[in-house]
Amino acid sequence: MIGCSGQIGSELTIELRNIYGNENVFATDLKEAPAEIRDNGPFQILDVLDEKRLQHYAIRNKITQVYNLAAVLSGNAERMPMQAWNINMSALINTLELARELGLNKIFWPSSIAVFGPTTPRFGTPQLSVMEPNTMYGISKLAGERWCEYYHQRYNIDIRSLRYPGLISYKTEPGGGTTDYAVEIYYEAIKNGSYESFLKEETTLPMMFMPDAIKATIDLMEADADKIKVRSSYNVGGMSFNPQEIADAIRKHIPGFEITFKHDFRQAIADSWPASIDDSVARADWNLSYKYNLESMTQVMLDEIRKKAG
């Protein structure tokens, strides 16, 4: 697991250890891991951009599969575009080369709905569509998808990928993404009873609750190879809502909750992304499914954040 301390990695690592055993899931990151990862299985500080150390680590620990979650996310990527490009591309290429040179069994790499752009159909965005991203994050993810398919076709590497929508979790703090308002709003509802959204009230985006994202990732990776017909990245849609709708869901539990709107540079990013996703290809190929909707997710988010707050 590369990027075990991030929003996805911190939860995916734990779930993989539940399935395969703590001692069989090796976690790495540039920074210290959460205690439940660091103390319950192998962990090491490792820079995926250091290809020699990456290869030595994989050989020494007899690694057979790699989940590479290292990335600079959308909001931060706009602040430092060249650095984001270099990190996002080098992290992927180093992993693909590792798989080619060592003959690894499987690779997972996350893409994003950011691969789409303002010319893409916004509603029910299909698996195959116009892809003209106008953000650095989206450009790097689209390039990454092409590299993934190339390495599969050229070297027969079993690489699998999901185009994640916005991901919502109570376990980790927001990490610089455009959809992070949908995490921040729950924390602010508990802490202050109000939230100032950096997106406009009608900005509808696809989202997934983290338990559904983790399940989808593992289901994809455990599916038989002959069922994986898309080697760029699969659409996953989850649910779609806007800031006003999530505020309304919160008010059912916190009647006095107030939301205001003051959009920033992330509004332009959100405007270039789909409002809803057609994920019928993933449903047909490997039985993608979801458990949560906005109402059930809101209940869990508020309950768990209250527990964290003590």
C-alpha positions as protocol buffer text, in pm:
chain_id: "A"
residue {
  index: 1
  type: MET
  ca { x: 0 y: 0 z: 0 }
}
residue {
  index: 2
  type: ILE
  ca { x: 155 y: 326 z: -117 }
}
residue {
  index: 3
  type: GLY
  ca { x: -10 y: 626 z: 50 }
}
residue {
  index: 4
  type: CYS
  ca { x: -144 y: 444 z: 355 }
}
residue {
  index: 5
  type: SER
  ca { x: -191 y: 765 z: 556 }
}
residue {
  index: 6
  type: GLY
  ca { x: -428 y: 936 z: 312 }
}
residue {
  index: 7
  type: GLN
  ca { x: -806 y: 946 z: 304 }
}
residue {
  index: 8
  type: ILE
  ca { x: -846 y: 624 z: 106 }
}
residue {
  index: 9
  type: GLY
  ca { x: -527 y: 448 z: 213 }
}
residue {
  index: 10
  type: SER
  ca { x: -589 y: 476 z: 585 }
}
residue {
  index: 11
  type: GLU
  ca { x: -916 y: 282 z: 555 }
}
residue {
  index: 12
  type: LEU
  ca { x: -824 y: 52 z: 267 }
}
residue {
  index: 13
  type: THR
  ca { x: -510 y: -69 z: 446 }
}
residue {
  index: 14
  type: ILE
  ca { x: -712 y: -173 z: 751 }
}
residue {
  index: 15
  type: GLU
  ca { x: -972 y: -355 z: 542 }
}
residue {
  index: 16
  type: LEU
  ca { x: -706 y: -538 z: 339 }
}
residue {
  index: 17
  type: ARG
  ca { x: -539 y: -649 z: 663 }
}
residue {
  index: 18
  type: ASN
  ca { x: -874 y: -777 z: 787 }
}
residue {
  index: 19
  type: ILE
  ca { x: -897 y: -989 z: 472 }
}
residue {
  index: 20
  type: TYR
  ca { x: -536 y: -1101 z: 417 }
}
residue {
  index: 21
  type: GLY
  ca { x: -386 y: -1074 z: 767 }
}
residue {
  index: 22
  type: ASN
  ca { x: -196 y: -786 z: 927 }
}
residue {
  index: 23
  type: GLU
  ca { x: 145 y: -932 z: 848 }
}
residue {
  index: 24
  type: ASN
  ca { x: 69 y: -966 z: 476 }
}
residue {
  index: 25
  type: VAL
  ca { x: -24 y: -605 z: 396 }
}
residue {
  index: 26
  type: PHE
  ca { x: 279 y: -374 z: 384 }
}
residue {
  index: 27
  type: ALA
  ca { x: 195 y: -7 z: 437 }
}
residue {
  index: 28
  type: THR
  ca { x: 412 y: 285 z: 323 }
}
residue {
  index: 29
  type: ASP
  ca { x: 382 y: 663 z: 309 }
}
residue {
  index: 30
  type: LEU
  ca { x: 590 y: 979 z: 306 }
}
residue {
  index: 31
  type: LYS
  ca { x: 461 y: 1061 z: 653 }
}
residue {
  index: 32
  type: GLU
  ca { x: 393 y: 871 z: 972 }
}
residue {
  index: 33
  type: ALA
  ca { x: 95 y: 639 z: 953 }
}
residue {
  index: 34
  type: PRO
  ca { x: -200 y: 644 z: 1195 }
}
residue {
  index: 35
  type: ALA
  ca { x: -135 y: 430 z: 1502 }
}
residue {
  index: 36
  type: GLU
  ca { x: -382 y: 158 z: 1401 }
}
residue {
  index: 37
  type: ILE
  ca { x: -180 y: 103 z: 1082 }
}
residue {
  index: 38
  type: ARG
  ca { x: 169 y: 161 z: 1224 }
}
residue {
  index: 39
  type: ASP
  ca { x: 121 y: -62 z: 1527 }
}
residue {
  index: 40
  type: ASN
  ca { x: -73 y: -351 z: 1372 }
}
residue {
  index: 41
  type: GLY
  ca { x: 137 y: -453 z: 1075 }
}
residue {
  index: 42
  type: PRO
  ca { x: 447 y: -368 z: 872 }
}
residue {
  index: 43
  type: PHE
  ca { x: 489 y: 4 z: 803 }
}
residue {
  index: 44
  type: GLN
  ca { x: 775 y: 204 z: 657 }
}
residue {
  index: 45
  type: ILE
  ca { x: 835 y: 561 z: 549 }
}
residue {
  index: 46
  type: LEU
  ca { x: 890 y: 534 z: 173 }
}
residue {
  index: 47
  type: ASP
  ca { x: 892 y: 780 z: -117 }
}
residue {
  index: 48
  type: VAL
  ca { x: 733 y: 627 z: -427 }
}
residue {
  index: 49
  type: LEU
  ca { x: 934 y: 874 z: -635 }
}
residue {
  index: 50
  type: ASP
  ca { x: 1255 y: 699 z: -524 }
}
residue {
  index: 51
  type: GLU
  ca { x: 1235 y: 415 z: -772 }
}
residue {
  index: 52
  type: LYS
  ca { x: 1540 y: 226 z: -647 }
}
residue {
  index: 53
  type: ARG
  ca { x: 1422 y: 220 z: -285 }
}
residue {
  index: 54
  type: LEU
  ca { x: 1075 y: 126 z: -405 }
}
residue {
  index: 55
  type: GLN
  ca { x: 1213 y: -170 z: -598 }
}
residue {
  index: 56
  type: HIS
  ca { x: 1435 y: -283 z: -310 }
}
residue {
  index: 57
  type: TYR
  ca { x: 1141 y: -263 z: -71 }
}
residue {
  index: 58
  type: ALA
  ca { x: 921 y: -471 z: -302 }
}
residue {
  index: 59
  type: ILE
  ca { x: 1190 y: -737 z: -354 }
}
residue {
  index: 60
  type: ARG
  ca { x: 1285 y: -756 z: 13 }
}
residue {
  index: 61
  type: ASN
  ca { x: 924 y: -804 z: 124 }
}
residue {
  index: 62
  type: LYS
  ca { x: 817 y: -1030 z: -166 }
}
residue {
  index: 63
  type: ILE
  ca { x: 541 y: -790 z: -270 }
}
residue {
  index: 64
  type: THR
  ca { x: 293 y: -939 z: -522 }
}
residue {
  index: 65
  type: GLN
  ca { x: 28 y: -664 z: -547 }
}
residue {
  index: 66
  type: VAL
  ca { x: 53 y: -285 z: -520 }
}
residue {
  index: 67
  type: TYR
  ca { x: -215 y: -31 z: -437 }
}
residue {
  index: 68
  type: ASN
  ca { x: -69 y: 307 z: -535 }
}
residue {
  index: 69
  type: LEU
  ca { x: -273 y: 592 z: -385 }
}
residue {
  index: 70
  type: ALA
  ca { x: -5 y: 863 z: -393 }
}
residue {
  index: 71
  type: ALA
  ca { x: -134 y: 1185 z: -554 }
}
residue {
  index: 72
  type: VAL
  ca { x: -165 y: 1561 z: -524 }
}
residue {
  index: 73
  type: LEU
  ca { x: -542 y: 1628 z: -523 }
}
residue {
  index: 74
  type: SER
  ca { x: -739 y: 1877 z: -730 }
}
residue {
  index: 75
  type: GLY
  ca { x: -734 y: 2193 z: -518 }
}
residue {
  index: 76
  type: ASN
  ca { x: -369 y: 2161 z: -422 }
}
residue {
  index: 77
  type: ALA
  ca { x: -274 y: 2067 z: -779 }
}
residue {
  index: 78
  type: GLU
  ca { x: -403 y: 2404 z: -903 }
}
residue {
  index: 79
  type: ARG
  ca { x: -182 y: 2580 z: -651 }
}
residue {
  index: 80
  type: MET
  ca { x: 132 y: 2395 z: -769 }
}
residue {
  index: 81
  type: PRO
  ca { x: 57 y: 2248 z: -1112 }
}
residue {
  index: 82
  type: MET
  ca { x: 406 y: 2144 z: -1221 }
}
residue {
  index: 83
  type: GLN
  ca { x: 482 y: 1979 z: -888 }
}
residue {
  index: 84
  type: ALA
  ca { x: 148 y: 1797 z: -902 }
}
residue {
  index: 85
  type: TRP
  ca { x: 218 y: 1675 z: -1256 }
}
residue {
  index: 86
  type: ASN
  ca { x: 562 y: 1546 z: -1161 }
}
residue {
  index: 87
  type: ILE
  ca { x: 441 y: 1369 z: -847 }
}
residue {
  index: 88
  type: ASN
  ca { x: 126 y: 1217 z: -998 }
}
residue {
  index: 89
  type: MET
  ca { x: 300 y: 1094 z: -1313 }
}
residue {
  index: 90
  type: SER
  ca { x: 625 y: 975 z: -1157 }
}
residue {
  index: 91
  type: ALA
  ca { x: 442 y: 787 z: -882 }
}
residue {
  index: 92
  type: LEU
  ca { x: 240 y: 596 z: -1141 }
}
residue {
  index: 93
  type: ILE
  ca { x: 525 y: 529 z: -1386 }
}
residue {
  index: 94
  type: ASN
  ca { x: 749 y: 401 z: -1106 }
}
residue {
  index: 95
  type: THR
  ca { x: 474 y: 161 z: -1001 }
}
residue {
  index: 96
  type: LEU
  ca { x: 410 y: 41 z: -1355 }
}
residue {
  index: 97
  type: GLU
  ca { x: 780 y: -15 z: -1411 }
}
residue {
  index: 98
  type: LEU
  ca { x: 800 y: -201 z: -1082 }
}
residue {
  index: 99
  type: ALA
  ca { x: 522 y: -432 z: -1199 }
}
residue {
  index: 100
  type: ARG
  ca { x: 690 y: -486 z: -1536 }
}
residue {
  index: 101
  type: GLU
  ca { x: 1035 y: -558 z: -1395 }
}
residue {
  index: 102
  type: LEU
  ca { x: 921 y: -781 z: -1106 }
}
residue {
  index: 103
  type: GLY
  ca { x: 622 y: -946 z: -1270 }
}
residue {
  index: 104
  type: LEU
  ca { x: 376 y: -839 z: -999 }
}
residue {
  index: 105
  type: ASN
  ca { x: 31 y: -999 z: -995 }
}
residue {
  index: 106
  type: LYS
  ca { x: -193 y: -691 z: -979 }
}
residue {
  index: 107
  type: ILE
  ca { x: -175 y: -313 z: -956 }
}
residue {
  index: 108
  type: PHE
  ca { x: -447 y: -76 z: -835 }
}
residue {
  index: 109
  type: TRP
  ca { x: -428 y: 292 z: -925 }
}
residue {
  index: 110
  type: PRO
  ca { x: -709 y: 542 z: -863 }
}
residue {
  index: 111
  type: SER
  ca { x: -835 y: 773 z: -1133 }
}
residue {
  index: 112
  type: SER
  ca { x: -1106 y: 1036 z: -1085 }
}
residue {
  index: 113
  type: ILE
  ca { x: -1410 y: 1202 z: -1238 }
}
residue {
  index: 114
  type: ALA
  ca { x: -1163 y: 1489 z: -1292 }
}
residue {
  index: 115
  type: VAL
  ca { x: -1064 y: 1318 z: -1620 }
}
residue {
  index: 116
  type: PHE
  ca { x: -1383 y: 1463 z: -1766 }
}
residue {
  index: 117
  type: GLY
  ca { x: -1411 y: 1829 z: -1856 }
}
residue {
  index: 118
  type: PRO
  ca { x: -1655 y: 2107 z: -1951 }
}
residue {
  index: 119
  type: THR
  ca { x: -1725 y: 1946 z: -2291 }
}
residue {
  index: 120
  type: THR
  ca { x: -1827 y: 1613 z: -2134 }
}
residue {
  index: 121
  type: PRO
  ca { x: -2201 y: 1544 z: -2096 }
}
residue {
  index: 122
  type: ARG
  ca { x: -2267 y: 1652 z: -1736 }
}
residue {
  index: 123
  type: PHE
  ca { x: -2554 y: 1418 z: -1650 }
}
residue {
  index: 124
  type: GLY
  ca { x: -2519 y: 1043 z: -1673 }
}
residue {
  index: 125
  type: THR
  ca { x: -2163 y: 1074 z: -1797 }
}
residue {
  index: 126
  type: PRO
  ca { x: -2095 y: 745 z: -1981 }
}
residue {
  index: 127
  type: GLN
  ca { x: -1792 y: 519 z: -1950 }
}
residue {
  index: 128
  type: LEU
  ca { x: -1670 y: 629 z: -2294 }
}
residue {
  index: 129
  type: SER
  ca { x: -1713 y: 1002 z: -2346 }
}
residue {
  index: 130
  type: VAL
  ca { x: -1541 y: 1326 z: -2441 }
}
residue {
  index: 131
  type: MET
  ca { x: -1245 y: 1375 z: -2206 }
}
residue {
  index: 132
  type: GLU
  ca { x: -1097 y: 1724 z: -2216 }
}
residue {
  index: 133
  type: PRO
  ca { x: -1002 y: 1808 z: -1854 }
}
residue {
  index: 134
  type: ASN
  ca { x: -895 y: 2165 z: -1785 }
}
residue {
  index: 135
  type: THR
  ca { x: -737 y: 2110 z: -1442 }
}
residue {
  index: 136
  type: MET
  ca { x: -390 y: 1979 z: -1367 }
}
residue {
  index: 137
  type: TYR
  ca { x: -534 y: 1700 z: -1153 }
}
residue {
  index: 138
  type: GLY
  ca { x: -764 y: 1592 z: -1433 }
}
residue {
  index: 139
  type: ILE
  ca { x: -490 y: 1614 z: -1696 }
}
residue {
  index: 140
  type: SER
  ca { x: -260 y: 1397 z: -1486 }
}
residue {
  index: 141
  type: LYS
  ca { x: -534 y: 1141 z: -1420 }
}
residue {
  index: 142
  type: LEU
  ca { x: -626 y: 1121 z: -1789 }
}
residue {
  index: 143
  type: ALA
  ca { x: -262 y: 1072 z: -1883 }
}
residue {
  index: 144
  type: GLY
  ca { x: -240 y: 808 z: -1610 }
}
residue {
  index: 145
  type: GLU
  ca { x: -534 y: 618 z: -1755 }
}
residue {
  index: 146
  type: ARG
  ca { x: -362 y: 607 z: -2093 }
}
residue {
  index: 147
  type: TRP
  ca { x: -41 y: 477 z: -1931 }
}
residue {
  index: 148
  type: CYS
  ca { x: -236 y: 208 z: -1749 }
}
residue {
  index: 149
  type: GLU
  ca { x: -400 y: 81 z: -2065 }
}
residue {
  index: 150
  type: TYR
  ca { x: -69 y: 98 z: -2252 }
}
residue {
  index: 151
  type: TYR
  ca { x: 114 y: -111 z: -1991 }
}
residue {
  index: 152
  type: HIS
  ca { x: -168 y: -365 z: -1992 }
}
residue {
  index: 153
  type: GLN
  ca { x: -166 y: -397 z: -2371 }
}
residue {
  index: 154
  type: ARG
  ca { x: 211 y: -377 z: -2412 }
}
residue {
  index: 155
  type: TYR
  ca { x: 330 y: -578 z: -2111 }
}
residue {
  index: 156
  type: ASN
  ca { x: 13 y: -766 z: -2005 }
}
residue {
  index: 157
  type: ILE
  ca { x: 17 y: -609 z: -1658 }
}
residue {
  index: 158
  type: ASP
  ca { x: -303 y: -672 z: -1463 }
}
residue {
  index: 159
  type: ILE
  ca { x: -376 y: -313 z: -1367 }
}
residue {
  index: 160
  type: ARG
  ca { x: -717 y: -207 z: -1240 }
}
residue {
  index: 161
  type: SER
  ca { x: -859 y: 136 z: -1171 }
}
residue {
  index: 162
  type: LEU
  ca { x: -1169 y: 328 z: -1059 }
}
residue {
  index: 163
  type: ARG
  ca { x: -1267 y: 683 z: -1146 }
}
residue {
  index: 164
  type: TYR
  ca { x: -1357 y: 786 z: -793 }
}
residue {
  index: 165
  type: PRO
  ca { x: -1612 y: 1062 z: -744 }
}
residue {
  index: 166
  type: GLY
  ca { x: -1586 y: 1277 z: -431 }
}
residue {
  index: 167
  type: LEU
  ca { x: -1513 y: 1059 z: -128 }
}
residue {
  index: 168
  type: ILE
  ca { x: -1663 y: 1123 z: 214 }
}
residue {
  index: 169
  type: SER
  ca { x: -1517 y: 986 z: 537 }
}
residue {
  index: 170
  type: TYR
  ca { x: -1528 y: 1070 z: 907 }
}
residue {
  index: 171
  type: LYS
  ca { x: -1193 y: 904 z: 977 }
}
residue {
  index: 172
  type: THR
  ca { x: -952 y: 1142 z: 803 }
}
residue {
  index: 173
  type: GLU
  ca { x: -943 y: 1518 z: 761 }
}
residue {
  index: 174
  type: PRO
  ca { x: -999 y: 1676 z: 417 }
}
residue {
  index: 175
  type: GLY
  ca { x: -692 y: 1663 z: 193 }
}
residue {
  index: 176
  type: GLY
  ca { x: -718 y: 1952 z: -53 }
}
residue {
  index: 177
  type: GLY
  ca { x: -984 y: 1824 z: -292 }
}
residue {
  index: 178
  type: THR
  ca { x: -1268 y: 2013 z: -455 }
}
residue {
  index: 179
  type: THR
  ca { x: -1528 y: 1777 z: -310 }
}
residue {
  index: 180
  type: ASP
  ca { x: -1389 y: 1812 z: 43 }
}
residue {
  index: 181
  type: TYR
  ca { x: -1670 y: 2051 z: 136 }
}
residue {
  index: 182
  type: ALA
  ca { x: -1884 y: 1740 z: 178 }
}
residue {
  index: 183
  type: VAL
  ca { x: -1654 y: 1625 z: 458 }
}
residue {
  index: 184
  type: GLU
  ca { x: -1591 y: 1967 z: 614 }
}
residue {
  index: 185
  type: ILE
  ca { x: -1962 y: 2044 z: 639 }
}
residue {
  index: 186
  type: TYR
  ca { x: -2027 y: 1757 z: 881 }
}
residue {
  index: 187
  type: TYR
  ca { x: -1738 y: 1854 z: 1109 }
}
residue {
  index: 188
  type: GLU
  ca { x: -1848 y: 2218 z: 1112 }
}
residue {
  index: 189
  type: ALA
  ca { x: -2210 y: 2119 z: 1177 }
}
residue {
  index: 190
  type: ILE
  ca { x: -2103 y: 1939 z: 1494 }
}
residue {
  index: 191
  type: LYS
  ca { x: -1845 y: 2197 z: 1600 }
}
residue {
  index: 192
  type: ASN
  ca { x: -2009 y: 2528 z: 1513 }
}
residue {
  index: 193
  type: GLY
  ca { x: -2360 y: 2460 z: 1385 }
}
residue {
  index: 194
  type: SER
  ca { x: -2280 y: 2643 z: 1063 }
}
residue {
  index: 195
  type: TYR
  ca { x: -2068 y: 2614 z: 749 }
}
residue {
  index: 196
  type: GLU
  ca { x: -1948 y: 2847 z: 472 }
}
residue {
  index: 197
  type: SER
  ca { x: -1937 y: 2650 z: 148 }
}
residue {
  index: 198
  type: PHE
  ca { x: -1666 y: 2722 z: -109 }
}
residue {
  index: 199
  type: LEU
  ca { x: -1903 y: 2587 z: -378 }
}
residue {
  index: 200
  type: LYS
  ca { x: -2234 y: 2739 z: -488 }
}
residue {
  index: 201
  type: GLU
  ca { x: -2552 y: 2592 z: -344 }
}
residue {
  index: 202
  type: GLU
  ca { x: -2665 y: 2433 z: -672 }
}
residue {
  index: 203
  type: THR
  ca { x: -2331 y: 2268 z: -758 }
}
residue {
  index: 204
  type: THR
  ca { x: -2422 y: 1901 z: -795 }
}
residue {
  index: 205
  type: LEU
  ca { x: -2136 y: 1649 z: -793 }
}
residue {
  index: 206
  type: PRO
  ca { x: -2109 y: 1268 z: -769 }
}
residue {
  index: 207
  type: MET
  ca { x: -2003 y: 1140 z: -426 }
}
residue {
  index: 208
  type: MET
  ca { x: -1936 y: 810 z: -249 }
}
residue {
  index: 209
  type: PHE
  ca { x: -1931 y: 724 z: 120 }
}
residue {
  index: 210
  type: MET
  ca { x: -1595 y: 570 z: 202 }
}
residue {
  index: 211
  type: PRO
  ca { x: -1728 y: 224 z: 302 }
}
residue {
  index: 212
  type: ASP
  ca { x: -1878 y: 193 z: -47 }
}
residue {
  index: 213
  type: ALA
  ca { x: -1553 y: 311 z: -207 }
}
residue {
  index: 214
  type: ILE
  ca { x: -1348 y: 58 z: -12 }
}
residue {
  index: 215
  type: LYS
  ca { x: -1588 y: -222 z: -103 }
}
residue {
  index: 216
  type: ALA
  ca { x: -1584 y: -124 z: -471 }
}
residue {
  index: 217
  type: THR
  ca { x: -1203 y: -119 z: -474 }
}
residue {
  index: 218
  type: ILE
  ca { x: -1172 y: -463 z: -318 }
}
residue {
  index: 219
  type: ASP
  ca { x: -1450 y: -609 z: -534 }
}
residue {
  index: 220
  type: LEU
  ca { x: -1269 y: -483 z: -843 }
}
residue {
  index: 221
  type: MET
  ca { x: -936 y: -628 z: -731 }
}
residue {
  index: 222
  type: GLU
  ca { x: -1085 y: -966 z: -636 }
}
residue {
  index: 223
  type: ALA
  ca { x: -1282 y: -1008 z: -960 }
}
residue {
  index: 224
  type: ASP
  ca { x: -1153 y: -1265 z: -1210 }
}
residue {
  index: 225
  type: ALA
  ca { x: -922 y: -1107 z: -1466 }
}
residue {
  index: 226
  type: ASP
  ca { x: -1144 y: -1209 z: -1757 }
}
residue {
  index: 227
  type: LYS
  ca { x: -1423 y: -991 z: -1612 }
}
residue {
  index: 228
  type: ILE
  ca { x: -1208 y: -677 z: -1617 }
}
residue {
  index: 229
  type: LYS
  ca { x: -1278 y: -540 z: -1963 }
}
residue {
  index: 230
  type: VAL
  ca { x: -1179 y: -177 z: -1896 }
}
residue {
  index: 231
  type: ARG
  ca { x: -806 y: -123 z: -1839 }
}
residue {
  index: 232
  type: SER
  ca { x: -809 y: 256 z: -1836 }
}
residue {
  index: 233
  type: SER
  ca { x: -1047 y: 312 z: -1544 }
}
residue {
  index: 234
  type: TYR
  ca { x: -1406 y: 226 z: -1453 }
}
residue {
  index: 235
  type: ASN
  ca { x: -1676 y: 484 z: -1387 }
}
residue {
  index: 236
  type: VAL
  ca { x: -1821 y: 464 z: -1035 }
}
residue {
  index: 237
  type: GLY
  ca { x: -2106 y: 698 z: -953 }
}
residue {
  index: 238
  type: GLY
  ca { x: -2227 y: 658 z: -597 }
}
residue {
  index: 239
  type: MET
  ca { x: -2481 y: 936 z: -531 }
}
residue {
  index: 240
  type: SER
  ca { x: -2512 y: 1294 z: -654 }
}
residue {
  index: 241
  type: PHE
  ca { x: -2609 y: 1598 z: -445 }
}
residue {
  index: 242
  type: ASN
  ca { x: -2527 y: 1967 z: -398 }
}
residue {
  index: 243
  type: PRO
  ca { x: -2429 y: 2170 z: -88 }
}
residue {
  index: 244
  type: GLN
  ca { x: -2788 y: 2278 z: -24 }
}
residue {
  index: 245
  type: GLU
  ca { x: -2913 y: 1920 z: -30 }
}
residue {
  index: 246
  type: ILE
  ca { x: -2647 y: 1798 z: 211 }
}
residue {
  index: 247
  type: ALA
  ca { x: -2731 y: 2093 z: 442 }
}
residue {
  index: 248
  type: ASP
  ca { x: -3098 y: 1993 z: 432 }
}
residue {
  index: 249
  type: ALA
  ca { x: -3003 y: 1636 z: 526 }
}
residue {
  index: 250
  type: ILE
  ca { x: -2800 y: 1766 z: 822 }
}
residue {
  index: 251
  type: ARG
  ca { x: -3092 y: 1986 z: 941 }
}
residue {
  index: 252
  type: LYS
  ca { x: -3300 y: 1673 z: 995 }
}
residue {
  index: 253
  type: HIS
  ca { x: -3055 y: 1594 z: 1277 }
}
residue {
  index: 254
  type: ILE
  ca { x: -2938 y: 1947 z: 1370 }
}
residue {
  index: 255
  type: PRO
  ca { x: -3242 y: 2174 z: 1307 }
}
residue {
  index: 256
  type: GLY
  ca { x: -3052 y: 2497 z: 1367 }
}
residue {
  index: 257
  type: PHE
  ca { x: -2773 y: 2426 z: 1120 }
}
residue {
  index: 258
  type: GLU
  ca { x: -2697 y: 2717 z: 888 }
}
residue {
  index: 259
  type: ILE
  ca { x: -2508 y: 2723 z: 559 }
}
residue {
  index: 260
  type: THR
  ca { x: -2372 y: 3023 z: 369 }
}
residue {
  index: 261
  type: PHE
  ca { x: -2197 y: 3035 z: 33 }
}
residue {
  index: 262
  type: LYS
  ca { x: -1875 y: 3205 z: -73 }
}
residue {
  index: 263
  type: HIS
  ca { x: -1729 y: 3026 z: -371 }
}
residue {
  index: 264
  type: ASP
  ca { x: -1356 y: 3031 z: -446 }
}
residue {
  index: 265
  type: PHE
  ca { x: -1129 y: 2897 z: -724 }
}
residue {
  index: 266
  type: ARG
  ca { x: -1259 y: 2546 z: -664 }
}
residue {
  index: 267
  type: GLN
  ca { x: -1596 y: 2647 z: -811 }
}
residue {
  index: 268
  type: ALA
  ca { x: -1445 y: 2656 z: -1160 }
}
residue {
  index: 269
  type: ILE
  ca { x: -1303 y: 2307 z: -1104 }
}
residue {
  index: 270
  type: ALA
  ca { x: -1640 y: 2174 z: -989 }
}
residue {
  index: 271
  type: ASP
  ca { x: -1815 y: 2335 z: -1287 }
}
residue {
  index: 272
  type: SER
  ca { x: -1594 y: 2135 z: -1523 }
}
residue {
  index: 273
  type: TRP
  ca { x: -1689 y: 1800 z: -1366 }
}
residue {
  index: 274
  type: PRO
  ca { x: -1993 y: 1574 z: -1419 }
}
residue {
  index: 275
  type: ALA
  ca { x: -2303 y: 1609 z: -1204 }
}
residue {
  index: 276
  type: SER
  ca { x: -2386 y: 1238 z: -1224 }
}
residue {
  index: 277
  type: ILE
  ca { x: -2211 y: 926 z: -1354 }
}
residue {
  index: 278
  type: ASP
  ca { x: -2329 y: 628 z: -1556 }
}
residue {
  index: 279
  type: ASP
  ca { x: -2153 y: 329 z: -1398 }
}
residue {
  index: 280
  type: SER
  ca { x: -2346 y: 58 z: -1579 }
}
residue {
  index: 281
  type: VAL
  ca { x: -2029 y: -93 z: -1730 }
}
residue {
  index: 282
  type: ALA
  ca { x: -1882 y: -162 z: -1385 }
}
residue {
  index: 283
  type: ARG
  ca { x: -2216 y: -300 z: -1266 }
}
residue {
  index: 284
  type: ALA
  ca { x: -2225 y: -540 z: -1563 }
}
residue {
  index: 285
  type: ASP
  ca { x: -1857 y: -646 z: -1556 }
}
residue {
  index: 286
  type: TRP
  ca { x: -1798 y: -710 z: -1184 }
}
residue {
  index: 287
  type: ASN
  ca { x: -2124 y: -632 z: -1001 }
}
residue {
  index: 288
  type: LEU
  ca { x: -2053 y: -286 z: -862 }
}
residue {
  index: 289
  type: SER
  ca { x: -2309 y: -194 z: -595 }
}
residue {
  index: 290
  type: TYR
  ca { x: -2362 y: 58 z: -314 }
}
residue {
  index: 291
  type: LYS
  ca { x: -2507 y: 45 z: 33 }
}
residue {
  index: 292
  type: TYR
  ca { x: -2540 y: 414 z: 129 }
}
residue {
  index: 293
  type: ASN
  ca { x: -2745 y: 711 z: 13 }
}
residue {
  index: 294
  type: LEU
  ca { x: -2732 y: 1072 z: 138 }
}
residue {
  index: 295
  type: GLU
  ca { x: -2967 y: 1009 z: 431 }
}
residue {
  index: 296
  type: SER
  ca { x: -2798 y: 695 z: 565 }
}
residue {
  index: 297
  type: MET
  ca { x: -2451 y: 843 z: 514 }
}
residue {
  index: 298
  type: THR
  ca { x: -2548 y: 1162 z: 701 }
}
residue {
  index: 299
  type: GLN
  ca { x: -2665 y: 962 z: 1002 }
}
residue {
  index: 300
  type: VAL
  ca { x: -2337 y: 771 z: 1022 }
}
residue {
  index: 301
  type: MET
  ca { x: -2119 y: 1079 z: 963 }
}
residue {
  index: 302
  type: LEU
  ca { x: -2281 y: 1281 z: 1240 }
}
residue {
  index: 303
  type: ASP
  ca { x: -2283 y: 990 z: 1486 }
}
residue {
  index: 304
  type: GLU
  ca { x: -1916 y: 908 z: 1427 }
}
residue {
  index: 305
  type: ILE
  ca { x: -1793 y: 1268 z: 1435 }
}
residue {
  index: 306
  type: ARG
  ca { x: -1972 y: 1319 z: 1766 }
}
residue {
  index: 307
  type: LYS
  ca { x: -1788 y: 1012 z: 1902 }
}
residue {
  index: 308
  type: LYS
  ca { x: -1455 y: 1157 z: 1785 }
}
residue {
  index: 309
  type: ALA
  ca { x: -1534 y: 1491 z: 1946 }
}
residue {
  index: 310
  type: GLY
  ca { x: -1593 y: 1314 z: 2276 }
}
